[in-house]
C-alpha cells in the first residue's frame, strides 16, 4: 500500500468531515438523501432477513452509502 502524504486526509477524517457537514446543512447537503436512502434500504433488508434485525440493517445500509459518497 502506498504511503500517504501527511497533508492528505485519511478516509476516517473525510468521513468525519462529511458527517459534520451533513449535520450542519441537513437535507440541503448532497450526501444526506443517499445516506438516508441507504439506511432505509438496509432496514428493509434487515427486517426481511431472519439473521439480521432492522437496526443492524439500517446502520449497515447507511454506512455503505456514506462510504460510497466519501470514496468519490
MDTraj code that builds the backbone (N, CA, C; nanometers):
import mdtraj as md
import numpy as np

residues = "UNK UNK UNK UNK UNK UNK UNK UNK UNK UNK UNK UNK UNK UNK UNK UNK UNK UNK UNK UNK UNK UNK UNK UNK UNK UNK UNK UNK UNK UNK UNK UNK UNK UNK UNK UNK UNK UNK UNK UNK UNK UNK UNK UNK UNK UNK UNK UNK UNK UNK UNK UNK UNK UNK UNK UNK UNK UNK UNK UNK UNK UNK UNK UNK UNK UNK UNK UNK UNK UNK UNK UNK".split()
xyz = np.array([
    [0.0844, -0.1168, 0.0000],
    [0.0000, 0.0000, 0.0000],
    [0.0895, 0.1238, 0.0000],
    [0.0531, 0.2205, -0.0792],
    [0.1320, 0.3425, -0.0910],
    [0.1183, 0.4266, 0.0353],
    [0.2253, 0.4914, 0.0705],
    [0.2227, 0.5796, 0.1877],
    [0.1527, 0.7099, 0.1515],
    [0.0711, 0.7568, 0.2416],
    [0.0015, 0.8826, 0.2195],
    [0.0889, 0.9981, 0.2642],
    [0.0735, 1.1087, 0.1963],
    [0.1420, 1.2293, 0.2390],
    [0.0704, 1.2843, 0.3616],
    [0.1429, 1.3448, 0.4525],
    [0.0805, 1.3942, 0.5760],
    [-0.0326, 1.4938, 0.5524],
    [-0.0268, 1.5698, 0.4434],
    [-0.1315, 1.6694, 0.4201],
    [-0.2582, 1.6099, 0.3589],
    [-0.2529, 1.4844, 0.3133],
    [-0.3722, 1.4201, 0.2574],
    [-0.4588, 1.3667, 0.3713],
    [-0.5872, 1.4010, 0.3723],
    [-0.6742, 1.3499, 0.4793],
    [-0.7004, 1.2001, 0.4619],
    [-0.7134, 1.1312, 0.5732],
    [-0.7424, 0.9883, 0.5698],
    [-0.8914, 0.9674, 0.5435],
    [-0.9284, 0.8440, 0.5177],
    [-1.0689, 0.8110, 0.4935],
    [-1.1538, 0.8418, 0.6173],
    [-1.0986, 0.8163, 0.7341],
    [-1.1717, 0.8447, 0.8580],
    [-1.1940, 0.9954, 0.8726],
    [-1.0921, 1.0735, 0.8447],
    [-1.1055, 1.2195, 0.8541],
    [-1.2067, 1.2723, 0.7528],
    [-1.2029, 1.2188, 0.6322],
    [-1.3006, 1.2602, 0.5303],
    [-1.4427, 1.2240, 0.5726],
    [-1.4588, 1.1061, 0.6303],
    [-1.5918, 1.0619, 0.6745],
    [-1.6434, 1.1503, 0.7874],
    [-1.5579, 1.1824, 0.8820],
    [-1.5983, 1.2689, 0.9935],
    [-1.6402, 1.4061, 0.9421],
    [-1.5637, 1.4615, 0.8499],
    [-1.5986, 1.5922, 0.7931],
    [-1.7310, 1.5860, 0.7172],
    [-1.7543, 1.4757, 0.6454],
    [-1.8795, 1.4597, 0.5705],
    [-1.9984, 1.4540, 0.6656],
    [-1.9849, 1.3792, 0.7744],
    [-2.0941, 1.3673, 0.8722],
    [-2.1198, 1.5021, 0.9394],
    [-2.0135, 1.5760, 0.9716],
    [-2.0307, 1.7090, 1.0306],
    [-2.1037, 1.8026, 0.9346],
    [-2.0648, 1.7985, 0.8071],
    [-2.1298, 1.8843, 0.7074],
    [-2.2764, 1.8456, 0.6907],
    [-2.3049, 1.7159, 0.6926],
    [-2.4442, 1.6712, 0.6817],
    [-2.5252, 1.7189, 0.8018],
    [-2.4635, 1.7165, 0.9194],
    [-2.5315, 1.7633, 1.0394],
    [-2.5611, 1.9123, 1.0356],
    [-2.4683, 1.9898, 0.9817],
    [-2.4872, 2.1353, 0.9748],
    [-2.5873, 2.1752, 0.8671],
    [-2.5782, 2.1115, 0.7500],
    [-2.6608, 2.1526, 0.6366],
    [-2.7928, 2.0772, 0.6275],
    [-2.8043, 1.9669, 0.6979],
    [-2.9288, 1.8903, 0.6960],
    [-2.9607, 1.8357, 0.5580],
    [-3.0862, 1.8491, 0.5181],
    [-3.1310, 1.7943, 0.3899],
    [-3.0733, 1.8701, 0.2705],
    [-3.0144, 1.9862, 0.2919],
    [-2.9544, 2.0619, 0.1822],
    [-2.8212, 2.0024, 0.1378],
    [-2.7600, 1.9207, 0.2222],
    [-2.6310, 1.8595, 0.1869],
    [-2.6540, 1.7487, 0.0846],
    [-2.5696, 1.7411, -0.0183],
    [-2.5903, 1.6413, -0.1246],
    [-2.5769, 1.4960, -0.0792],
    [-2.5145, 1.4688, 0.0331],
    [-2.4987, 1.3304, 0.0790],
    [-2.6122, 1.2834, 0.1696],
    [-2.6928, 1.3737, 0.2198],
    [-2.7942, 1.3362, 0.3180],
    [-2.8972, 1.2399, 0.2607],
    [-2.9543, 1.2720, 0.1484],
    [-3.0580, 1.1850, 0.0907],
    [-3.0059, 1.0458, 0.0546],
    [-2.8896, 1.0326, -0.0118],
    [-2.8402, 0.8977, -0.0412],
    [-2.8102, 0.8157, 0.0848],
    [-2.7601, 0.8794, 0.1900],
    [-2.7304, 0.8067, 0.3130],
    [-2.8603, 0.7636, 0.3812],
    [-2.9602, 0.8514, 0.3831],
    [-3.0897, 0.8126, 0.4407],
    [-3.1556, 0.7017, 0.3595],
    [-3.1449, 0.7093, 0.2278],
    [-3.1998, 0.6043, 0.1415],
    [-3.1286, 0.4725, 0.1671],
    [-2.9955, 0.4765, 0.1780],
    [-2.9200, 0.3549, 0.2084],
    [-2.9604, 0.2949, 0.3413],
    [-2.9831, 0.3793, 0.4397],
    [-3.0295, 0.3308, 0.5695],
    [-3.1665, 0.2673, 0.5622],
    [-3.2561, 0.3273, 0.4854],
    [-3.3916, 0.2719, 0.4705],
    [-3.3878, 0.1369, 0.3988],
    [-3.3095, 0.1291, 0.2925],
    [-3.2970, 0.0020, 0.2195],
    [-3.2364, -0.1042, 0.3106],
    [-3.1341, -0.0678, 0.3860],
    [-3.0725, -0.1620, 0.4791],
    [-3.1692, -0.2081, 0.5863],
    [-3.2533, -0.1174, 0.6350],
    [-3.3522, -0.1550, 0.7368],
    [-3.4533, -0.2535, 0.6816],
    [-3.4976, -0.2321, 0.5588],
    [-3.5937, -0.3248, 0.4960],
    [-3.5290, -0.4617, 0.4776],
    [-3.4050, -0.4625, 0.4277],
    [-3.3352, -0.5899, 0.4093],
    [-3.3139, -0.6589, 0.5436],
    [-3.2774, -0.5821, 0.6453],
    [-3.2596, -0.6387, 0.7789],
    [-3.3876, -0.6946, 0.8372],
    [-3.4997, -0.6319, 0.8059],
    [-3.6284, -0.6810, 0.8562],
    [-3.6703, -0.8096, 0.7863],
    [-3.6311, -0.8245, 0.6603],
    [-3.6692, -0.9434, 0.5826],
    [-3.5811, -1.0634, 0.6171],
    [-3.4519, -1.0393, 0.6387],
    [-3.3599, -1.1491, 0.6681],
    [-3.3797, -1.1979, 0.8108],
    [-3.3826, -1.3284, 0.8319],
    [-3.4066, -1.3800, 0.9666],
    [-3.2862, -1.3631, 1.0610],
    [-3.1658, -1.3495, 1.0084],
    [-3.0469, -1.3433, 1.0924],
    [-3.0170, -1.2008, 1.1389],
    [-3.0540, -1.1010, 1.0572],
    [-3.0200, -0.9613, 1.0838],
    [-3.1463, -0.8855, 1.1226],
    [-3.1357, -0.7997, 1.2240],
    [-3.2512, -0.7182, 1.2622],
    [-3.2493, -0.5875, 1.1844],
    [-3.3592, -0.5140, 1.1855],
    [-3.3678, -0.3909, 1.1074],
    [-3.2721, -0.2825, 1.1555],
    [-3.2437, -0.2689, 1.2884],
    [-3.1472, -0.1651, 1.3265],
    [-3.0062, -0.1920, 1.2709],
    [-2.9677, -0.3182, 1.2686],
    [-2.8369, -0.3528, 1.2121],
    [-2.8361, -0.3222, 1.0627],
    [-2.9434, -0.3585, 0.9941],
    [-2.9545, -0.3287, 0.8515],
    [-2.9514, -0.1795, 0.8245],
    [-3.0173, -0.1022, 0.9092],
    [-3.0177, 0.0433, 0.8941],
    [-2.8767, 0.0998, 0.9053],
    [-2.8028, 0.0567, 1.0065],
    [-2.6662, 0.1060, 1.0257],
    [-2.5744, 0.0636, 0.9116],
    [-2.5860, -0.0611, 0.8697],
    [-2.5007, -0.1099, 0.7612],
    [-2.5349, -0.0383, 0.6306],
    [-2.6632, -0.0234, 0.6004],
    [-2.7039, 0.0452, 0.4780],
    [-2.6586, 0.1898, 0.4742],
    [-2.6756, 0.2601, 0.5847],
    [-2.6311, 0.3997, 0.5913],
    [-2.4792, 0.4085, 0.5833],
    [-2.4108, 0.3146, 0.6477],
    [-2.2649, 0.3136, 0.6438],
    [-2.2103, 0.2893, 0.5042],
    [-2.2710, 0.1958, 0.4329],
    [-2.2275, 0.1680, 0.2964],
    [-2.2523, 0.2897, 0.2061],
    [-2.3673, 0.3514, 0.2204],
    [-2.3974, 0.4695, 0.1387],
    [-2.3017, 0.5849, 0.1706],
    [-2.2717, 0.6063, 0.2976],
    [-2.1790, 0.7118, 0.3374],
    [-2.0398, 0.6816, 0.2845],
    [-1.9963, 0.5585, 0.2972],
    [-1.8639, 0.5188, 0.2492],
    [-1.8522, 0.5409, 0.0990],
    [-1.9572, 0.5069, 0.0251],
    [-1.9509, 0.5260, -0.1207],
    [-1.9487, 0.6741, -0.1564],
    [-2.0131, 0.7594, -0.0777],
    [-2.0101, 0.9037, -0.1036],
    [-1.8722, 0.9627, -0.0729],
    [-1.8083, 0.9150, 0.0331],
    [-1.6790, 0.9691, 0.0733],
    [-1.5685, 0.9244, -0.0230],
    [-1.5787, 0.8036, -0.0748],
    [-1.4752, 0.7490, -0.1622],
    [-1.4680, 0.8197, -0.2977],
    [-1.5671, 0.8940, -0.3364],
    [-1.5661, 0.9610, -0.4672],
    [-1.4583, 1.0618, -0.4782],
])
top = md.Topology()
chain = top.add_chain()
for i, resn in enumerate(residues, 1):
    res = top.add_residue(resn, chain, resSeq=i)
    for name in ("N", "CA", "C"):
        top.add_atom(name, md.element.get_by_symbol(name[0]), res)
traj = md.Trajectory(xyz[None], top)
